[in-house]
Amino acid sequence: MRTTRSAQETRAVGRSLAAALRPGDVLCLHGELGAGKTTFIQGVAEGLGLKEQATSPSFTLLHEHRGRLLFYHLDLYRVAAADLGEIGVEEVLGSEAVVAVEWAEKLPAALCPDALVIVITFDPCDEEGRRILFRALGPRGKRMLRAVRGKPA
C-alpha cells in the first residue's frame, strides 16, 4: 500500500508504475467517485510519454493515446455490465496496448485474469490524502506489483 498526500503525489505513483508497463498490461482501478482514479491514470499517461493530459472518458467510454506505448483509458462508470460486449471491451483488453480501466468492478473476473488491481480510497486522517492498494492477478500482475514495490521485474 502507498499513501499519498496530494494529487501530485498520486500522479507520481502512476508515473513510476508506467516505467515498467509493457504492451498488453491491464490496470483495473477501483475507488469511490473522486478518490483519484483519473489522477492516478494521468500519472501513468505522463510516464508513457503522452503530451496531452489524460481526461476521464466518462461519456465517450474510451480514449486512445499514443506515447511510448499505445494506451487505452476505459471508464465504465456509465456502463451496465450487460452492455460490455456491445462496446468491445474484450477486444480492448485483449489488445497489445496498455489498458487502464476505471470502475473495473463492472468487469467479469474472466476478462481480467492477469492484471494489476489498484484500489484508491480516501485517507480518513487527511482529507487530501489517498491510500493506494495494489493486488496482483496472474504473472503480469505480479511483475507490475514487483515494479510498484521497487523490485526488479
Phi and psi restraints in degrees (value plus and minus 20) as a CYANA .aco file:
   2 ARG   PHI    -138.4   -98.4
   2 ARG   PSI     125.8   165.8
   3 THR   PHI    -136.4   -96.4
   3 THR   PSI     111.4   151.4
   4 THR   PHI    -139.2   -99.2
   4 THR   PSI     135.0   175.0
   5 ARG   PHI    -133.8   -93.8
   5 ARG   PSI     -18.0    22.0
   6 SER   PHI    -181.5  -141.5
   6 SER   PSI     145.2   185.2
   7 ALA   PHI     -80.8   -40.8
   7 ALA   PSI     -57.5   -17.5
   8 GLN   PHI     -81.7   -41.7
   8 GLN   PSI     -61.0   -21.0
   9 GLU   PHI     -88.2   -48.2
   9 GLU   PSI     -57.7   -17.7
  10 THR   PHI     -83.5   -43.5
  10 THR   PSI     -63.4   -23.4
  11 ARG   PHI     -82.4   -42.4
  11 ARG   PSI     -58.1   -18.1
  12 ALA   PHI     -82.6   -42.6
  12 ALA   PSI     -57.4   -17.4
  13 VAL   PHI     -84.1   -44.1
  13 VAL   PSI     -63.1   -23.1
  14 GLY   PHI     -81.5   -41.5
  14 GLY   PSI     -63.0   -23.0
  15 ARG   PHI     -80.0   -40.0
  15 ARG   PSI     -62.7   -22.7
  16 SER   PHI     -86.5   -46.5
  16 SER   PSI     -55.8   -15.8
  17 LEU   PHI     -85.6   -45.6
  17 LEU   PSI     -58.2   -18.2
  18 ALA   PHI     -76.3   -36.3
  18 ALA   PSI     -52.0   -12.0
  19 ALA   PHI     -80.1   -40.1
  19 ALA   PSI     -47.6    -7.6
  20 ALA   PHI    -118.1   -78.1
  20 ALA   PSI     -22.8    17.2
  21 LEU   PHI     -94.8   -54.8
  21 LEU   PSI     126.1   166.1
  22 ARG   PHI    -149.4  -109.4
  22 ARG   PSI     140.9   180.9
  23 PRO   PHI     -74.1   -34.1
  23 PRO   PSI     115.2   155.2
  24 GLY   PHI      72.9   112.9
  24 GLY   PSI     -27.1    12.9
  25 ASP   PHI     -91.7   -51.7
  25 ASP   PSI     123.1   163.1
  26 VAL   PHI    -144.7  -104.7
  26 VAL   PSI     111.6   151.6
  27 LEU   PHI    -132.6   -92.6
  27 LEU   PSI     100.7   140.7
  28 CYS   PHI    -126.9   -86.9
  28 CYS   PSI      87.5   127.5
  29 LEU   PHI    -119.6   -79.6
  29 LEU   PSI     117.0   157.0
  30 HIS   PHI    -147.8  -107.8
  30 HIS   PSI     130.0   170.0
  31 GLY   PHI     137.4   177.4
  31 GLY   PSI     135.8   175.8
  32 GLU   PHI     -82.4   -42.4
  32 GLU   PSI     144.0   184.0
  33 LEU   PHI     -77.8   -37.8
  33 LEU   PSI     107.1   147.1
  34 GLY   PHI      65.3   105.3
  34 GLY   PSI     -16.1    23.9
  35 ALA   PHI     -91.5   -51.5
  35 ALA   PSI     -47.5    -7.5
  36 GLY   PHI     106.0   146.0
  36 GLY   PSI      -3.8    36.2
  37 LYS   PHI     -81.0   -41.0
  37 LYS   PSI     -68.5   -28.5
  38 THR   PHI     -85.6   -45.6
  38 THR   PSI     -57.9   -17.9
  39 THR   PHI     -80.7   -40.7
  39 THR   PSI     -64.5   -24.5
  40 PHE   PHI     -80.0   -40.0
  40 PHE   PSI     -66.1   -26.1
  41 ILE   PHI     -84.1   -44.1
  41 ILE   PSI     -54.2   -14.2
  42 GLN   PHI     -79.4   -39.4
  42 GLN   PSI     -58.9   -18.9
  43 GLY   PHI     -85.1   -45.1
  43 GLY   PSI     -62.2   -22.2
  44 VAL   PHI     -79.5   -39.5
  44 VAL   PSI     -66.3   -26.3
  45 ALA   PHI     -80.5   -40.5
  45 ALA   PSI     -63.4   -23.4
  46 GLU   PHI     -80.9   -40.9
  46 GLU   PSI     -62.7   -22.7
  47 GLY   PHI     -86.9   -46.9
  47 GLY   PSI     -43.2    -3.2
  48 LEU   PHI    -107.7   -67.7
  48 LEU   PSI     -18.5    21.5
  49 GLY   PHI      67.3   107.3
  49 GLY   PSI      -1.9    38.1
  50 LEU   PHI     -89.8   -49.8
  50 LEU   PSI     117.5   157.5
  51 LYS   PHI    -103.1   -63.1
  51 LYS   PSI     -57.3   -17.3
  52 GLU   PHI    -109.3   -69.3
  52 GLU   PSI     134.0   174.0
  53 GLN   PHI     -97.1   -57.1
  53 GLN   PSI     113.2   153.2
  54 ALA   PHI     -90.8   -50.8
  54 ALA   PSI     113.8   153.8
  55 THR   PHI    -141.3  -101.3
  55 THR   PSI     139.5   179.5
  56 SER   PHI     -89.5   -49.5
  56 SER   PSI     108.9   148.9
  57 PRO   PHI    -108.7   -68.7
  57 PRO   PSI      25.1    65.1
  58 SER   PHI     -74.9   -34.9
  58 SER   PSI     -58.3   -18.3
  59 PHE   PHI    -117.7   -77.7
  59 PHE   PSI     -45.6    -5.6
  60 THR   PHI    -115.7   -75.7
  60 THR   PSI     -32.7     7.3
  61 LEU   PHI      55.0    95.0
  61 LEU   PSI     -55.7   -15.7
  62 LEU   PHI    -163.1  -123.1
  62 LEU   PSI     112.3   152.3
  63 HIS   PHI    -137.3   -97.3
  63 HIS   PSI     117.4   157.4
  64 GLU   PHI    -129.2   -89.2
  64 GLU   PSI     111.4   151.4
  65 HIS   PHI    -150.1  -110.1
  65 HIS   PSI     131.5   171.5
  66 ARG   PHI    -143.0  -103.0
  66 ARG   PSI     102.5   142.5
  67 GLY   PHI    -157.0  -117.0
  67 GLY   PSI    -154.5  -114.5
  68 ARG   PHI     -78.6   -38.6
  68 ARG   PSI     -54.1   -14.1
  69 LEU   PHI    -153.4  -113.4
  69 LEU   PSI     139.4   179.4
  70 LEU   PHI     -86.7   -46.7
  70 LEU   PSI     115.0   155.0
  71 PHE   PHI    -153.3  -113.3
  71 PHE   PSI     103.0   143.0
  72 TYR   PHI    -127.1   -87.1
  72 TYR   PSI     113.1   153.1
  73 HIS   PHI    -136.8   -96.8
  73 HIS   PSI      93.0   133.0
  74 LEU   PHI    -132.9   -92.9
  74 LEU   PSI     112.6   152.6
  75 ASP   PHI    -142.4  -102.4
  75 ASP   PSI      96.1   136.1
  76 LEU   PHI    -120.5   -80.5
  76 LEU   PSI      -7.4    32.6
  77 TYR   PHI     -73.3   -33.3
  77 TYR   PSI     -63.8   -23.8
  78 ARG   PHI    -119.0   -79.0
  78 ARG   PSI      -4.2    35.8
  79 VAL   PHI    -130.3   -90.3
  79 VAL   PSI     112.5   152.5
  80 ALA   PHI    -100.4   -60.4
  80 ALA   PSI     123.9   163.9
  81 ALA   PHI     -73.7   -33.7
  81 ALA   PSI     -54.4   -14.4
  82 ALA   PHI     -86.7   -46.7
  82 ALA   PSI     -39.6     0.4
  83 ASP   PHI    -113.8   -73.8
  83 ASP   PSI     -20.5    19.5
  84 LEU   PHI     -80.6   -40.6
  84 LEU   PSI     -59.7   -19.7
  85 GLY   PHI     -83.7   -43.7
  85 GLY   PSI     -56.6   -16.6
  86 GLU   PHI     -88.4   -48.4
  86 GLU   PSI     -47.6    -7.6
  87 ILE   PHI    -116.7   -76.7
  87 ILE   PSI     -16.5    23.5
  88 GLY   PHI      58.9    98.9
  88 GLY   PSI       9.3    49.3
  89 VAL   PHI     -81.2   -41.2
  89 VAL   PSI     -59.8   -19.8
  90 GLU   PHI     -79.9   -39.9
  90 GLU   PSI     -60.9   -20.9
  91 GLU   PHI     -85.7   -45.7
  91 GLU   PSI     -61.0   -21.0
  92 VAL   PHI     -83.9   -43.9
  92 VAL   PSI     -68.0   -28.0
  93 LEU   PHI     -86.2   -46.2
  93 LEU   PSI     -46.4    -6.4
  94 GLY   PHI    -112.5   -72.5
  94 GLY   PSI     -12.7    27.3
  95 SER   PHI    -103.0   -63.0
  95 SER   PSI     155.2   195.2
  96 GLU   PHI    -114.3   -74.3
  96 GLU   PSI      11.1    51.1
  97 ALA   PHI    -126.8   -86.8
  97 ALA   PSI     142.7   182.7
  98 VAL   PHI     -99.6   -59.6
  98 VAL   PSI     111.5   151.5
  99 VAL   PHI    -142.7  -102.7
  99 VAL   PSI     106.5   146.5
 100 ALA   PHI    -132.9   -92.9
 100 ALA   PSI     106.3   146.3
 101 VAL   PHI    -137.5   -97.5
 101 VAL   PSI      94.4   134.4
 102 GLU   PHI    -104.0   -64.0
 102 GLU   PSI     125.4   165.4
 103 TRP   PHI      41.9    81.9
 103 TRP   PSI      22.8    62.8
 104 ALA   PHI     -86.3   -46.3
 104 ALA   PSI     -32.9     7.1
 105 GLU   PHI     -82.3   -42.3
 105 GLU   PSI     -35.4     4.6
 106 LYS   PHI    -100.4   -60.4
 106 LYS   PSI     -30.7     9.3
 107 LEU   PHI    -103.3   -63.3
 107 LEU   PSI     117.1   157.1
 108 PRO   PHI     -83.5   -43.5
 108 PRO   PSI     121.5   161.5
 109 ALA   PHI     -74.6   -34.6
 109 ALA   PSI     -52.1   -12.1
 110 ALA   PHI     -83.9   -43.9
 110 ALA   PSI     -41.5    -1.5
 111 LEU   PHI    -102.3   -62.3
 111 LEU   PSI     -36.4     3.6
 112 CYS   PHI    -152.2  -112.2
 112 CYS   PSI      41.6    81.6
 113 PRO   PHI     -96.9   -56.9
 113 PRO   PSI     -33.5     6.5
 114 ASP   PHI    -159.9  -119.9
 114 ASP   PSI      66.9   106.9
 115 ALA   PHI    -173.3  -133.3
 115 ALA   PSI     152.3   192.3
 116 LEU   PHI    -127.0   -87.0
 116 LEU   PSI      98.7   138.7
 117 VAL   PHI    -109.8   -69.8
 117 VAL   PSI     110.5   150.5
 118 ILE   PHI    -144.7  -104.7
 118 ILE   PSI      97.1   137.1
 119 VAL   PHI    -131.4   -91.4
 119 VAL   PSI      99.2   139.2
 120 ILE   PHI    -131.2   -91.2
 120 ILE   PSI     106.1   146.1
 121 THR   PHI    -147.8  -107.8
 121 THR   PSI     139.2   179.2
 122 PHE   PHI     -91.6   -51.6
 122 PHE   PSI     120.6   160.6
 123 ASP   PHI    -102.2   -62.2
 123 ASP   PSI      97.4   137.4
 124 PRO   PHI     -86.4   -46.4
 124 PRO   PSI     -35.0     5.0
 125 CYS   PHI    -117.3   -77.3
 125 CYS   PSI     -26.1    13.9
 126 ASP   PHI    -171.9  -131.9
 126 ASP   PSI      91.9   131.9
 127 GLU   PHI     -83.8   -43.8
 127 GLU   PSI     -43.3    -3.3
 128 GLU   PHI    -110.1   -70.1
 128 GLU   PSI     -34.0     6.0
 129 GLY   PHI    -101.6   -61.6
 129 GLY   PSI     135.5   175.5
 130 ARG   PHI    -155.4  -115.4
 130 ARG   PSI     129.7   169.7
 131 ARG   PHI    -131.4   -91.4
 131 ARG   PSI     109.0   149.0
 132 ILE   PHI    -138.3   -98.3
 132 ILE   PSI      94.9   134.9
 133 LEU   PHI    -126.0   -86.0
 133 LEU   PSI     115.0   155.0
 134 PHE   PHI    -134.8   -94.8
 134 PHE   PSI     119.5   159.5
 135 ARG   PHI    -159.8  -119.8
 135 ARG   PSI     111.3   151.3
 136 ALA   PHI    -112.0   -72.0
 136 ALA   PSI     117.3   157.3
 137 LEU   PHI    -139.3   -99.3
 137 LEU   PSI      98.6   138.6
 138 GLY   PHI      55.2    95.2
 138 GLY   PSI     158.4   198.4
 139 PRO   PHI     -82.8   -42.8
 139 PRO   PSI     -61.7   -21.7
 140 ARG   PHI     -82.0   -42.0
 140 ARG   PSI     -64.8   -24.8
 141 GLY   PHI     -79.4   -39.4
 141 GLY   PSI     -61.4   -21.4
 142 LYS   PHI     -84.5   -44.5
 142 LYS   PSI     -60.0   -20.0
 143 ARG   PHI     -83.3   -43.3
 143 ARG   PSI     -64.7   -24.7
 144 MET   PHI     -85.8   -45.8
 144 MET   PSI     -57.4   -17.4
 145 LEU   PHI     -84.5   -44.5
 145 LEU   PSI     -60.6   -20.6
 146 ARG   PHI     -79.8   -39.8
 146 ARG   PSI     -60.2   -20.2
 147 ALA   PHI     -84.5   -44.5
 147 ALA   PSI     -61.0   -21.0
 148 VAL   PHI     -82.1   -42.1
 148 VAL   PSI     -56.3   -16.3
 149 ARG   PHI    -101.5   -61.5
 149 ARG   PSI     -22.1    17.9
 150 GLY   PHI      60.3   100.3
 150 GLY   PSI       1.6    41.6
 151 LYS   PHI    -123.9   -83.9
 151 LYS   PSI     132.4   172.4
 152 PRO   PHI     -78.3   -38.3
 152 PRO   PSI     119.9   159.9
